[in-house]
């Protein structure tokens, strides 16, 4: 049986206001992973780096592109990293 524990973490949210303030688009990715657990047998690493790093990187690049363009999107865009 795999050991479990509770981790207290925080979400990171950002929003770019859109022209239509009644509609939202949410772009999200995993911000962090469990990391390592010395109690796991064999490999102590929770292998989630591809899941997390690539998704977070993509969301950050999209945020950067919107910020640099200066264009106001049609809908509110919420960026969520959890």
PyMOL Python script that loads the backbone (N, CA, C, O; Angstrom):
from pymol import cmd

cmd.read_pdbstr("""\
ATOM      1  N   UNK A   1       0.845  -1.181   0.000  1.00  0.00           N
ATOM      2  CA  UNK A   1       0.000   0.000   0.000  1.00  0.00           C
ATOM      3  C   UNK A   1       0.887   1.240   0.000  1.00  0.00           C
ATOM      4  O   UNK A   1       1.872   1.319   0.734  1.00  0.00           O
ATOM      5  N   UNK A   2       0.523   2.196  -0.829  1.00  0.00           N
ATOM      6  CA  UNK A   2       1.284   3.424  -0.979  1.00  0.00           C
ATOM      7  C   UNK A   2       0.919   4.413   0.134  1.00  0.00           C
ATOM      8  O   UNK A   2      -0.265   4.665   0.360  1.00  0.00           O
ATOM      9  N   UNK A   3       1.913   4.978   0.832  1.00  0.00           N
ATOM     10  CA  UNK A   3       1.589   5.948   1.892  1.00  0.00           C
ATOM     11  C   UNK A   3       1.062   7.253   1.302  1.00  0.00           C
ATOM     12  O   UNK A   3       1.466   7.663   0.213  1.00  0.00           O
ATOM     13  N   UNK A   4       0.164   7.891   2.026  1.00  0.00           N
ATOM     14  CA  UNK A   4      -0.392   9.179   1.601  1.00  0.00           C
ATOM     15  C   UNK A   4      -0.219  10.177   2.742  1.00  0.00           C
ATOM     16  O   UNK A   4      -0.170   9.800   3.913  1.00  0.00           O
ATOM     17  N   UNK A   5      -0.131  11.419   2.392  1.00  0.00           N
ATOM     18  CA  UNK A   5      -0.067  12.478   3.397  1.00  0.00           C
ATOM     19  C   UNK A   5      -0.721  13.733   2.822  1.00  0.00           C
ATOM     20  O   UNK A   5      -0.864  13.877   1.608  1.00  0.00           O
ATOM     21  N   UNK A   6      -1.105  14.619   3.701  1.00  0.00           N
ATOM     22  CA  UNK A   6      -1.744  15.860   3.281  1.00  0.00           C
ATOM     23  C   UNK A   6      -0.680  16.942   3.107  1.00  0.00           C
ATOM     24  O   UNK A   6       0.183  17.120   3.967  1.00  0.00           O
ATOM     25  N   UNK A   7      -0.750  17.657   1.993  1.00  0.00           N
ATOM     26  CA  UNK A   7       0.165  18.752   1.716  1.00  0.00           C
ATOM     27  C   UNK A   7      -0.633  20.042   1.593  1.00  0.00           C
ATOM     28  O   UNK A   7      -1.640  20.087   0.886  1.00  0.00           O
ATOM     29  N   UNK A   8      -0.193  21.081   2.272  1.00  0.00           N
ATOM     30  CA  UNK A   8      -0.848  22.385   2.162  1.00  0.00           C
ATOM     31  C   UNK A   8      -0.152  23.180   1.078  1.00  0.00           C
ATOM     32  O   UNK A   8       1.023  23.524   1.208  1.00  0.00           O
ATOM     33  N   UNK A   9      -0.877  23.473   0.004  1.00  0.00           N
ATOM     34  CA  UNK A   9      -0.322  24.195  -1.131  1.00  0.00           C
ATOM     35  C   UNK A   9      -1.253  25.338  -1.511  1.00  0.00           C
ATOM     36  O   UNK A   9      -2.405  25.378  -1.081  1.00  0.00           O
ATOM     37  N   UNK A  10      -0.761  26.243  -2.299  1.00  0.00           N
ATOM     38  CA  UNK A  10      -1.559  27.378  -2.741  1.00  0.00           C
ATOM     39  C   UNK A  10      -1.682  27.360  -4.261  1.00  0.00           C
ATOM     40  O   UNK A  10      -0.785  26.891  -4.961  1.00  0.00           O
ATOM     41  N   UNK A  11      -2.791  27.871  -4.756  1.00  0.00           N
ATOM     42  CA  UNK A  11      -3.009  28.033  -6.185  1.00  0.00           C
ATOM     43  C   UNK A  11      -2.527  29.417  -6.615  1.00  0.00           C
ATOM     44  O   UNK A  11      -2.506  30.352  -5.814  1.00  0.00           O
ATOM     45  N   UNK A  12      -2.146  29.538  -7.869  1.00  0.00           N
ATOM     46  CA  UNK A  12      -1.742  30.833  -8.419  1.00  0.00           C
ATOM     47  C   UNK A  12      -2.736  31.176  -9.521  1.00  0.00           C
ATOM     48  O   UNK A  12      -2.927  30.400 -10.457  1.00  0.00           O
ATOM     49  N   UNK A  13      -3.369  32.343  -9.406  1.00  0.00           N
ATOM     50  CA  UNK A  13      -4.376  32.770 -10.373  1.00  0.00           C
ATOM     51  C   UNK A  13      -4.034  34.150 -10.914  1.00  0.00           C
ATOM     52  O   UNK A  13      -3.508  34.998 -10.194  1.00  0.00           O
ATOM     53  N   UNK A  14      -4.336  34.364 -12.178  1.00  0.00           N
ATOM     54  CA  UNK A  14      -4.178  35.673 -12.801  1.00  0.00           C
ATOM     55  C   UNK A  14      -5.317  35.837 -13.806  1.00  0.00           C
ATOM     56  O   UNK A  14      -5.867  34.853 -14.300  1.00  0.00           O
ATOM     57  N   UNK A  15      -5.665  37.093 -14.102  1.00  0.00           N
ATOM     58  CA  UNK A  15      -6.746  37.320 -15.063  1.00  0.00           C
ATOM     59  C   UNK A  15      -6.421  38.525 -15.938  1.00  0.00           C
ATOM     60  O   UNK A  15      -5.903  39.542 -15.477  1.00  0.00           O
ATOM     61  N   UNK A  16      -6.745  38.371 -17.215  1.00  0.00           N
ATOM     62  CA  UNK A  16      -6.692  39.482 -18.153  1.00  0.00           C
ATOM     63  C   UNK A  16      -8.147  39.816 -18.476  1.00  0.00           C
ATOM     64  O   UNK A  16      -8.859  38.981 -19.032  1.00  0.00           O
ATOM     65  N   UNK A  17      -8.598  41.025 -18.137  1.00  0.00           N
ATOM     66  CA  UNK A  17      -9.987  41.397 -18.422  1.00  0.00           C
ATOM     67  C   UNK A  17     -10.244  41.448 -19.929  1.00  0.00           C
ATOM     68  O   UNK A  17      -9.410  41.917 -20.703  1.00  0.00           O
ATOM     69  N   UNK A  18     -11.398  40.962 -20.316  1.00  0.00           N
ATOM     70  CA  UNK A  18     -11.775  40.972 -21.721  1.00  0.00           C
ATOM     71  C   UNK A  18     -12.819  42.022 -22.027  1.00  0.00           C
ATOM     72  O   UNK A  18     -13.321  42.698 -21.129  1.00  0.00           O
ATOM     73  N   UNK A  19     -13.141  42.152 -23.304  1.00  0.00           N
ATOM     74  CA  UNK A  19     -14.169  43.097 -23.740  1.00  0.00           C
ATOM     75  C   UNK A  19     -15.540  42.674 -23.232  1.00  0.00           C
ATOM     76  O   UNK A  19     -16.327  43.512 -22.791  1.00  0.00           O
ATOM     77  N   UNK A  20     -15.826  41.388 -23.291  1.00  0.00           N
ATOM     78  CA  UNK A  20     -17.086  40.851 -22.799  1.00  0.00           C
ATOM     79  C   UNK A  20     -16.832  40.342 -21.375  1.00  0.00           C
ATOM     80  O   UNK A  20     -16.276  39.259 -21.187  1.00  0.00           O
ATOM     81  N   UNK A  21     -17.241  41.126 -20.383  1.00  0.00           N
ATOM     82  CA  UNK A  21     -16.947  40.786 -18.990  1.00  0.00           C
ATOM     83  C   UNK A  21     -17.832  39.676 -18.423  1.00  0.00           C
ATOM     84  O   UNK A  21     -17.627  39.252 -17.286  1.00  0.00           O
ATOM     85  N   UNK A  22     -18.812  39.201 -19.192  1.00  0.00           N
ATOM     86  CA  UNK A  22     -19.698  38.131 -18.728  1.00  0.00           C
ATOM     87  C   UNK A  22     -19.251  36.751 -19.185  1.00  0.00           C
ATOM     88  O   UNK A  22     -19.891  35.756 -18.841  1.00  0.00           O
ATOM     89  N   UNK A  23     -18.171  36.666 -19.950  1.00  0.00           N
ATOM     90  CA  UNK A  23     -17.692  35.373 -20.444  1.00  0.00           C
ATOM     91  C   UNK A  23     -16.242  35.176 -20.024  1.00  0.00           C
ATOM     92  O   UNK A  23     -15.455  36.121 -19.961  1.00  0.00           O
ATOM     93  N   UNK A  24     -15.910  33.913 -19.736  1.00  0.00           N
ATOM     94  CA  UNK A  24     -14.577  33.573 -19.249  1.00  0.00           C
ATOM     95  C   UNK A  24     -13.986  32.398 -20.020  1.00  0.00           C
ATOM     96  O   UNK A  24     -14.695  31.496 -20.464  1.00  0.00           O
ATOM     97  N   UNK A  25     -12.688  32.439 -20.161  1.00  0.00           N
ATOM     98  CA  UNK A  25     -11.913  31.303 -20.656  1.00  0.00           C
ATOM     99  C   UNK A  25     -10.906  30.996 -19.556  1.00  0.00           C
ATOM    100  O   UNK A  25     -10.251  31.901 -19.039  1.00  0.00           O
ATOM    101  N   UNK A  26     -10.783  29.738 -19.202  1.00  0.00           N
ATOM    102  CA  UNK A  26      -9.824  29.361 -18.159  1.00  0.00           C
ATOM    103  C   UNK A  26      -8.738  28.489 -18.776  1.00  0.00           C
ATOM    104  O   UNK A  26      -9.025  27.490 -19.436  1.00  0.00           O
ATOM    105  N   UNK A  27      -7.492  28.880 -18.553  1.00  0.00           N
ATOM    106  CA  UNK A  27      -6.342  28.097 -18.993  1.00  0.00           C
ATOM    107  C   UNK A  27      -5.616  27.658 -17.738  1.00  0.00           C
ATOM    108  O   UNK A  27      -5.224  28.494 -16.923  1.00  0.00           O
ATOM    109  N   UNK A  28      -5.432  26.362 -17.572  1.00  0.00           N
ATOM    110  CA  UNK A  28      -4.826  25.888 -16.333  1.00  0.00           C
ATOM    111  C   UNK A  28      -3.827  24.776 -16.539  1.00  0.00           C
ATOM    112  O   UNK A  28      -3.802  24.108 -17.573  1.00  0.00           O
ATOM    113  N   UNK A  29      -2.999  24.597 -15.517  1.00  0.00           N
ATOM    114  CA  UNK A  29      -2.004  23.523 -15.499  1.00  0.00           C
ATOM    115  C   UNK A  29      -1.626  23.238 -14.054  1.00  0.00           C
ATOM    116  O   UNK A  29      -1.846  24.064 -13.167  1.00  0.00           O
ATOM    117  N   UNK A  30      -1.060  22.070 -13.830  1.00  0.00           N
ATOM    118  CA  UNK A  30      -0.567  21.731 -12.489  1.00  0.00           C
ATOM    119  C   UNK A  30       0.642  22.591 -12.167  1.00  0.00           C
ATOM    120  O   UNK A  30       1.610  22.622 -12.927  1.00  0.00           O
ATOM    121  N   UNK A  31       0.586  23.283 -11.048  1.00  0.00           N
ATOM    122  CA  UNK A  31       1.677  24.163 -10.639  1.00  0.00           C
ATOM    123  C   UNK A  31       2.809  23.376  -9.986  1.00  0.00           C
ATOM    124  O   UNK A  31       3.981  23.679 -10.206  1.00  0.00           O
ATOM    125  N   UNK A  32       2.477  22.400  -9.211  1.00  0.00           N
ATOM    126  CA  UNK A  32       3.496  21.643  -8.500  1.00  0.00           C
ATOM    127  C   UNK A  32       3.065  20.189  -8.423  1.00  0.00           C
ATOM    128  O   UNK A  32       1.900  19.858  -8.645  1.00  0.00           O
ATOM    129  N   UNK A  33       3.998  19.347  -8.113  1.00  0.00           N
ATOM    130  CA  UNK A  33       3.716  17.932  -7.978  1.00  0.00           C
ATOM    131  C   UNK A  33       4.099  17.506  -6.585  1.00  0.00           C
ATOM    132  O   UNK A  33       4.603  18.318  -5.809  1.00  0.00           O
ATOM    133  N   UNK A  34       3.879  16.287  -6.257  1.00  0.00           N
ATOM    134  CA  UNK A  34       4.163  15.782  -4.922  1.00  0.00           C
ATOM    135  C   UNK A  34       5.655  15.813  -4.622  1.00  0.00           C
ATOM    136  O   UNK A  34       6.049  16.002  -3.472  1.00  0.00           O
ATOM    137  N   UNK A  35       6.484  15.631  -5.638  1.00  0.00           N
ATOM    138  CA  UNK A  35       7.942  15.671  -5.430  1.00  0.00           C
ATOM    139  C   UNK A  35       8.503  14.310  -5.073  1.00  0.00           C
ATOM    140  O   UNK A  35       8.324  13.348  -5.820  1.00  0.00           O
ATOM    141  N   UNK A  36       9.175  14.221  -3.947  1.00  0.00           N
ATOM    142  CA  UNK A  36       9.798  12.972  -3.513  1.00  0.00           C
ATOM    143  C   UNK A  36       9.121  12.472  -2.242  1.00  0.00           C
ATOM    144  O   UNK A  36       8.574  13.250  -1.460  1.00  0.00           O
ATOM    145  N   UNK A  37       9.170  11.169  -2.060  1.00  0.00           N
ATOM    146  CA  UNK A  37       8.668  10.550  -0.842  1.00  0.00           C
ATOM    147  C   UNK A  37       9.623   9.424  -0.469  1.00  0.00           C
ATOM    148  O   UNK A  37       9.649   8.391  -1.138  1.00  0.00           O
ATOM    149  N   UNK A  38      10.403   9.608   0.584  1.00  0.00           N
ATOM    150  CA  UNK A  38      11.376   8.580   0.962  1.00  0.00           C
ATOM    151  C   UNK A  38      10.734   7.256   1.355  1.00  0.00           C
ATOM    152  O   UNK A  38      11.419   6.235   1.422  1.00  0.00           O
ATOM    153  N   UNK A  39       9.425   7.259   1.616  1.00  0.00           N
ATOM    154  CA  UNK A  39       8.748   6.015   2.001  1.00  0.00           C
ATOM    155  C   UNK A  39       8.369   5.143   0.811  1.00  0.00           C
ATOM    156  O   UNK A  39       7.962   3.996   0.991  1.00  0.00           O
ATOM    157  N   UNK A  40       8.500   5.681  -0.424  1.00  0.00           N
ATOM    158  CA  UNK A  40       8.190   4.875  -1.597  1.00  0.00           C
ATOM    159  C   UNK A  40       9.271   3.820  -1.788  1.00  0.00           C
ATOM    160  O   UNK A  40      10.458   4.079  -1.590  1.00  0.00           O
ATOM    161  N   UNK A  41       8.850   2.665  -2.164  1.00  0.00           N
ATOM    162  CA  UNK A  41       9.804   1.568  -2.366  1.00  0.00           C
ATOM    163  C   UNK A  41      10.487   1.719  -3.721  1.00  0.00           C
ATOM    164  O   UNK A  41       9.817   1.934  -4.731  1.00  0.00           O
ATOM    165  N   UNK A  42      11.811   1.609  -3.749  1.00  0.00           N
ATOM    166  CA  UNK A  42      12.555   1.701  -5.000  1.00  0.00           C
ATOM    167  C   UNK A  42      12.822   3.153  -5.363  1.00  0.00           C
ATOM    168  O   UNK A  42      13.659   3.802  -4.735  1.00  0.00           O
ATOM    169  N   UNK A  43      12.128   3.669  -6.359  1.00  0.00           N
ATOM    170  CA  UNK A  43      12.291   5.042  -6.835  1.00  0.00           C
ATOM    171  C   UNK A  43      11.464   5.970  -5.942  1.00  0.00           C
ATOM    172  O   UNK A  43      10.245   5.814  -5.868  1.00  0.00           O
ATOM    173  N   UNK A  44      12.097   6.931  -5.261  1.00  0.00           N
ATOM    174  CA  UNK A  44      11.376   7.792  -4.318  1.00  0.00           C
ATOM    175  C   UNK A  44      10.774   9.029  -4.978  1.00  0.00           C
ATOM    176  O   UNK A  44      10.216   9.879  -4.284  1.00  0.00           O
ATOM    177  N   UNK A  45      10.876   9.151  -6.313  1.00  0.00           N
ATOM    178  CA  UNK A  45      10.388  10.333  -7.020  1.00  0.00           C
ATOM    179  C   UNK A  45       8.998  10.058  -7.602  1.00  0.00           C
ATOM    180  O   UNK A  45       8.784   9.047  -8.270  1.00  0.00           O
ATOM    181  N   UNK A  46       8.064  10.966  -7.339  1.00  0.00           N
ATOM    182  CA  UNK A  46       6.781  10.928  -8.032  1.00  0.00           C
ATOM    183  C   UNK A  46       7.035  11.541  -9.406  1.00  0.00           C
ATOM    184  O   UNK A  46       7.272  12.744  -9.514  1.00  0.00           O
ATOM    185  N   UNK A  47       6.988  10.742 -10.429  1.00  0.00           N
ATOM    186  CA  UNK A  47       7.358  11.189 -11.775  1.00  0.00           C
ATOM    187  C   UNK A  47       6.210  11.936 -12.442  1.00  0.00           C
ATOM    188  O   UNK A  47       5.382  11.339 -13.130  1.00  0.00           O
ATOM    189  N   UNK A  48       6.172  13.234 -12.232  1.00  0.00           N
ATOM    190  CA  UNK A  48       5.129  14.055 -12.824  1.00  0.00           C
ATOM    191  C   UNK A  48       5.696  15.300 -13.482  1.00  0.00           C
ATOM    192  O   UNK A  48       4.949  16.229 -13.792  1.00  0.00           O
ATOM    193  N   UNK A  49       6.993  15.336 -13.699  1.00  0.00           N
ATOM    194  CA  UNK A  49       7.635  16.554 -14.205  1.00  0.00           C
ATOM    195  C   UNK A  49       7.113  16.954 -15.579  1.00  0.00           C
ATOM    196  O   UNK A  49       6.890  18.139 -15.824  1.00  0.00           O
ATOM    197  N   UNK A  50       6.916  16.004 -16.473  1.00  0.00           N
ATOM    198  CA  UNK A  50       6.434  16.345 -17.808  1.00  0.00           C
ATOM    199  C   UNK A  50       5.031  16.920 -17.733  1.00  0.00           C
ATOM    200  O   UNK A  50       4.711  17.890 -18.419  1.00  0.00           O
ATOM    201  N   UNK A  51       4.204  16.324 -16.908  1.00  0.00           N
ATOM    202  CA  UNK A  51       2.835  16.789 -16.728  1.00  0.00           C
ATOM    203  C   UNK A  51       2.827  18.228 -16.236  1.00  0.00           C
ATOM    204  O   UNK A  51       2.032  19.041 -16.706  1.00  0.00           O
ATOM    205  N   UNK A  52       3.695  18.543 -15.304  1.00  0.00           N
ATOM    206  CA  UNK A  52       3.682  19.860 -14.661  1.00  0.00           C
ATOM    207  C   UNK A  52       4.472  20.900 -15.424  1.00  0.00           C
ATOM    208  O   UNK A  52       3.941  21.955 -15.772  1.00  0.00           O
ATOM    209  N   UNK A  53       5.722  20.619 -15.682  1.00  0.00           N
ATOM    210  CA  UNK A  53       6.599  21.621 -16.280  1.00  0.00           C
ATOM    211  C   UNK A  53       6.113  22.051 -17.661  1.00  0.00           C
ATOM    212  O   UNK A  53       6.140  23.241 -17.974  1.00  0.00           O
ATOM    213  N   UNK A  54       5.679  21.130 -18.474  1.00  0.00           N
ATOM    214  CA  UNK A  54       5.255  21.505 -19.825  1.00  0.00           C
ATOM    215  C   UNK A  54       3.951  22.292 -19.804  1.00  0.00           C
ATOM    216  O   UNK A  54       3.799  23.241 -20.573  1.00  0.00           O
ATOM    217  N   UNK A  55       3.021  21.928 -18.957  1.00  0.00           N
ATOM    218  CA  UNK A  55       1.752  22.642 -18.877  1.00  0.00           C
ATOM    219  C   UNK A  55       1.916  24.042 -18.323  1.00  0.00           C
ATOM    220  O   UNK A  55       1.362  24.997 -18.866  1.00  0.00           O
ATOM    221  N   UNK A  56       2.677  24.171 -17.242  1.00  0.00           N
ATOM    222  CA  UNK A  56       2.916  25.481 -16.632  1.00  0.00           C
ATOM    223  C   UNK A  56       3.676  26.377 -17.607  1.00  0.00           C
ATOM    224  O   UNK A  56       3.371  27.563 -17.739  1.00  0.00           O
ATOM    225  N   UNK A  57       4.653  25.810 -18.279  1.00  0.00           N
ATOM    226  CA  UNK A  57       5.431  26.575 -19.254  1.00  0.00           C
ATOM    227  C   UNK A  57       4.534  27.106 -20.366  1.00  0.00           C
ATOM    228  O   UNK A  57       4.666  28.261 -20.769  1.00  0.00           O
ATOM    229  N   UNK A  58       3.631  26.280 -20.861  1.00  0.00           N
ATOM    230  CA  UNK A  58       2.723  26.702 -21.930  1.00  0.00           C
ATOM    231  C   UNK A  58       1.805  27.832 -21.456  1.00  0.00           C
ATOM    232  O   UNK A  58       1.612  28.814 -22.173  1.00  0.00           O
ATOM    233  N   UNK A  59       1.241  27.700 -20.258  1.00  0.00           N
ATOM    234  CA  UNK A  59       0.349  28.744 -19.737  1.00  0.00           C
ATOM    235  C   UNK A  59       1.116  30.050 -19.550  1.00  0.00           C
ATOM    236  O   UNK A  59       0.604  31.116 -19.890  1.00  0.00           O
ATOM    237  N   UNK A  60       2.334  29.982 -19.017  1.00  0.00           N
ATOM    238  CA  UNK A  60       3.131  31.193 -18.823  1.00  0.00           C
ATOM    239  C   UNK A  60       3.476  31.865 -20.153  1.00  0.00           C
ATOM    240  O   UNK A  60       3.478  33.093 -20.240  1.00  0.00           O
ATOM    241  N   UNK A  61       3.763  31.085 -21.175  1.00  0.00           N
ATOM    242  CA  UNK A  61       4.078  31.663 -22.488  1.00  0.00           C
ATOM    243  C   UNK A  61       2.857  32.322 -23.115  1.00  0.00           C
ATOM    244  O   UNK A  61       2.975  33.360 -23.765  1.00  0.00           O
ATOM    245  N   UNK A  62       1.693  31.728 -22.924  1.00  0.00           N
ATOM    246  CA  UNK A  62       0.457  32.328 -23.441  1.00  0.00           C
ATOM    247  C   UNK A  62       0.161  33.634 -22.706  1.00  0.00           C
ATOM    248  O   UNK A  62      -0.241  34.619 -23.325  1.00  0.00           O
ATOM    249  N   UNK A  63       0.361  33.642 -21.385  1.00  0.00           N
ATOM    250  CA  UNK A  63       0.180  34.875 -20.614  1.00  0.00           C
ATOM    251  C   UNK A  63       1.126  35.966 -21.121  1.00  0.00           C
ATOM    252  O   UNK A  63       0.720  37.113 -21.307  1.00  0.00           O
ATOM    253  N   UNK A  64       2.374  35.600 -21.338  1.00  0.00           N
ATOM    254  CA  UNK A  64       3.374  36.559 -21.800  1.00  0.00           C
ATOM    255  C   UNK A  64       2.991  37.126 -23.172  1.00  0.00           C
ATOM    256  O   UNK A  64       3.123  38.326 -23.412  1.00  0.00           O
ATOM    257  N   UNK A  65       2.519  36.258 -24.063  1.00  0.00           N
ATOM    258  CA  UNK A  65       2.131  36.702 -25.404  1.00  0.00           C
ATOM    259  C   UNK A  65       0.976  37.707 -25.328  1.00  0.00           C
ATOM    260  O   UNK A  65       0.992  38.719 -26.028  1.00  0.00           O
ATOM    261  N   UNK A  66      -0.024  37.434 -24.485  1.00  0.00           N
ATOM    262  CA  UNK A  66      -1.135  38.376 -24.323  1.00  0.00           C
ATOM    263  C   UNK A  66      -0.635  39.699 -23.764  1.00  0.00           C
ATOM    264  O   UNK A  66      -1.022  40.762 -24.249  1.00  0.00           O
ATOM    265  N   UNK A  67       0.221  39.646 -22.751  1.00  0.00           N
ATOM    266  CA  UNK A  67       0.722  40.878 -22.123  1.00  0.00           C
ATOM    267  C   UNK A  67       1.531  41.704 -23.113  1.00  0.00           C
ATOM    268  O   UNK A  67       1.392  42.927 -23.153  1.00  0.00           O
ATOM    269  N   UNK A  68       2.364  41.064 -23.902  1.00  0.00           N
ATOM    270  CA  UNK A  68       3.203  41.788 -24.856  1.00  0.00           C
ATOM    271  C   UNK A  68       2.412  42.343 -26.032  1.00  0.00           C
ATOM    272  O   UNK A  68       2.794  43.357 -26.615  1.00  0.00           O
ATOM    273  N   UNK A  69       1.312  41.686 -26.384  1.00  0.00           N
ATOM    274  CA  UNK A  69       0.529  42.146 -27.536  1.00  0.00           C
ATOM    275  C   UNK A  69      -0.212  43.443 -27.226  1.00  0.00           C
ATOM    276  O   UNK A  69      -0.436  44.260 -28.119  1.00  0.00           O
ATOM    277  N   UNK A  70      -0.589  43.630 -25.974  1.00  0.00           N
ATOM    278  CA  UNK A  70      -1.356  44.809 -25.601  1.00  0.00           C
ATOM    279  C   UNK A  70      -2.810  44.750 -26.036  1.00  0.00           C
ATOM    280  O   UNK A  70      -3.587  45.654 -25.728  1.00  0.00           O
ATOM    281  N   UNK A  71      -3.187  43.692 -26.753  1.00  0.00           N
ATOM    282  CA  UNK A  71      -4.569  43.558 -27.231  1.00  0.00           C
ATOM    283  C   UNK A  71      -5.467  43.068 -26.099  1.00  0.00           C
ATOM    284  O   UNK A  71      -5.058  42.239 -25.287  1.00  0.00           O
ATOM    285  N   UNK A  72      -6.678  43.580 -26.051  1.00  0.00           N
ATOM    286  CA  UNK A  72      -7.655  43.145 -25.064  1.00  0.00           C
ATOM    287  C   UNK A  72      -8.408  41.948 -25.649  1.00  0.00           C
ATOM    288  O   UNK A  72      -8.976  42.055 -26.735  1.00  0.00           O
ATOM    289  N   UNK A  73      -8.423  40.813 -24.950  1.00  0.00           N
ATOM    290  CA  UNK A  73      -9.125  39.642 -25.497  1.00  0.00           C
ATOM    291  C   UNK A  73     -10.636  39.855 -25.522  1.00  0.00           C
ATOM    292  O   UNK A  73     -11.166  40.730 -24.839  1.00  0.00           O
ATOM    293  N   UNK A  74     -11.310  39.046 -26.315  1.00  0.00           N
ATOM    294  CA  UNK A  74     -12.767  39.139 -26.430  1.00  0.00           C
ATOM    295  C   UNK A  74     -13.436  38.770 -25.102  1.00  0.00           C
ATOM    296  O   UNK A  74     -14.414  39.399 -24.698  1.00  0.00           O
ATOM    297  N   UNK A  75     -12.904  37.751 -24.431  1.00  0.00           N
ATOM    298  CA  UNK A  75     -13.460  37.270 -23.164  1.00  0.00           C
ATOM    299  C   UNK A  75     -12.421  37.435 -22.059  1.00  0.00           C
ATOM    300  O   UNK A  75     -11.227  37.542 -22.338  1.00  0.00           O
ATOM    301  N   UNK A  76     -12.870  37.457 -20.810  1.00  0.00           N
ATOM    302  CA  UNK A  76     -11.947  37.427 -19.681  1.00  0.00           C
ATOM    303  C   UNK A  76     -11.150  36.129 -19.753  1.00  0.00           C
ATOM    304  O   UNK A  76     -11.708  35.071 -20.041  1.00  0.00           O
ATOM    305  N   UNK A  77      -9.867  36.207 -19.497  1.00  0.00           N
ATOM    306  CA  UNK A  77      -9.047  34.996 -19.483  1.00  0.00           C
ATOM    307  C   UNK A  77      -8.488  34.819 -18.086  1.00  0.00           C
ATOM    308  O   UNK A  77      -7.795  35.694 -17.566  1.00  0.00           O
ATOM    309  N   UNK A  78      -8.795  33.680 -17.483  1.00  0.00           N
ATOM    310  CA  UNK A  78      -8.251  33.342 -16.170  1.00  0.00           C
ATOM    311  C   UNK A  78      -7.160  32.302 -16.377  1.00  0.00           C
ATOM    312  O   UNK A  78      -7.377  31.279 -17.027  1.00  0.00           O
ATOM    313  N   UNK A  79      -5.995  32.572 -15.822  1.00  0.00           N
ATOM    314  CA  UNK A  79      -4.875  31.645 -15.853  1.00  0.00           C
ATOM    315  C   UNK A  79      -4.775  31.026 -14.473  1.00  0.00           C
ATOM    316  O   UNK A  79      -4.652  31.743 -13.480  1.00  0.00           O
ATOM    317  N   UNK A  80      -4.827  29.707 -14.397  1.00  0.00           N
ATOM    318  CA  UNK A  80      -4.824  29.021 -13.108  1.00  0.00           C
ATOM    319  C   UNK A  80      -3.728  27.966 -13.065  1.00  0.00           C
ATOM    320  O   UNK A  80      -3.677  27.062 -13.900  1.00  0.00           O
ATOM    321  N   UNK A  81      -2.859  28.102 -12.078  1.00  0.00           N
ATOM    322  CA  UNK A  81      -1.826  27.094 -11.840  1.00  0.00           C
ATOM    323  C   UNK A  81      -2.114  26.497 -10.469  1.00  0.00           C
ATOM    324  O   UNK A  81      -2.054  27.195  -9.457  1.00  0.00           O
ATOM    325  N   UNK A  82      -2.427  25.208 -10.438  1.00  0.00           N
ATOM    326  CA  UNK A  82      -2.763  24.567  -9.163  1.00  0.00           C
ATOM    327  C   UNK A  82      -1.937  23.343  -8.933  1.00  0.00           C
ATOM    328  O   UNK A  82      -2.089  22.679  -7.908  1.00  0.00           O
TER     329      UNK A  82
END
""", "prot")
cmd.dss("prot")
cmd.show_as("cartoon", "prot")
cmd.util.cbc("prot")
cmd.orient("prot")
